[in-house]
Amino acid sequence: MTSLHALAQAALPGVNDPSLLDQAARAGLAERGGYLPARFSGNIPICPPETRPILPESAANLLKRMLTGEHQDLLPELLERAAAGGFVLPPETLPAMLETKETALRSLLLPVLGERGRWLAAQNPAWDWALPREPRQAWETGTRAQRLAALKTIRAERPAEARAWMQEEWQRDSPEERATFLSAFAIGLSPDDEPFLEACLDDRRKEVREAAQMLLLRLPRSRLMERMWARAQPLVRADPTLQVTLPEEADSAARRDGLDDAPLRKWMGAGANRLARLLACVPPSRWSQALRRSPGALLSLAMESEWREPLLVGWALAACRTQDADWAAAVLQQAAASVNLRNLLEAETLQSLAMLLAPERMQAIVETAFAQRVQDDASPLWEILQQYARPWTPALAWRVIQEMQRQAHEPRSRLPHLLPFFARRIPPEMSAELSAGWPEHTSALWQTKIDEFLQILSFRNRIWHSLENTP
């Protein structure tokens, strides 16, 4: 039997004081033993009859395996497909599902709890997140996550009403809540929101000002955008190379617009950081139009400039902020072939750029990189693909996996580890096809990751097949 000391040591790694470990274990057991279950009084209403079919047995069995820890990260995919098929969860899985603390998972559970799940939630205060609420009620009395969900719902239907809700509660909400709730304005964002967002630039808290700034930068002709363009336009010329003038220190008006002196990259000088920060606040398409060059041409010129770091960092961030897929594709095309450019971009920026692209555009980047023989273990292309978390097309999957199969007989330290990531994005119906074509003899690392890749793909395929026949 496992001792209290061993249990505590497992829960508190790095702590070696035996008395502390034993006290922690005893306190934990006492807390669990002292838990008082909910008491019921009065007449508990009978659970209404279920109106939708329960998961098919094969899908329910997969769900139960996932609840024991097997391929648990695929649970969101099963829940999404169950909801799309009109199913609800099996009764015996509801208590475990209602115990989840993850906000993202809770939102996926709501459509598949069914009548029985909602009835159960009403019997336990800890599960009240699953109870149906009118958006207005959730906004006034819910948790921060519930309020945000309600705000997003109304933003999608009646943006002006959601904006009025925020204005009513603005002074009562904390700065953290204000910044969180402003993220809902990305839904249905329009020029009607500009006066409110412009006023938010004067908020005392930086996180609120930054949230408002990011939204205003997505409005093509906002006053903030025009002020930024007026500051940036004189600083970069193409004649025929790029001629760059560094901006002066920010005045009070520029600071109010978010152009402070905080460095974007510590290894760049103060002037270069000011330039990068300013470029990041201007839609990169403005430069294409003003300088009459394509995104790829401007990036090539930037690579040859003495100010390539601030130019490339600023334009990449601007492409993310304004969700410009053309510029994102151009940046990634260059980054796939250039370790130097890749090193300028943070992983978060790289992912944001990649997620702007449709699979067909990502495949074009892959084909170009492979044609240029940019596919060894250290190629930035592989990191770009690792960050590409959108569902892949069969064509993209085939091209990438064929290249990995070609290299599977070679010692590689990085490529094998990417296979489990790719298995979560490849169409699962390809599991049988992609099980063929691997070398018979390869390293232990390659073989382990190939097996893991095929297991994930096969499990996903079972999920899809088990939910194929919708009600």
PyMOL commands that set and color helices and strands:
alter all, ss='L'
color gray80, all
select helices_A, chain A and resi 4-11+18-33+57-67+72-85+91-98+103-112+114-121+125-130+135-141+144-157+159-169+175-186+191-200+206-216+223-235+252-256+270-279+284-291+295-303+308-322+325-337+339-344+347-354+359-371+380-387+394-407+415-423+428-430+433-435+444-466
alter helices_A, ss='H'
color red, helices_A
select strands_A, chain A and resi 236-238+242-244
alter strands_A, ss='S'
color yellow, strands_A
deselect
rebuild
show_as cartoon
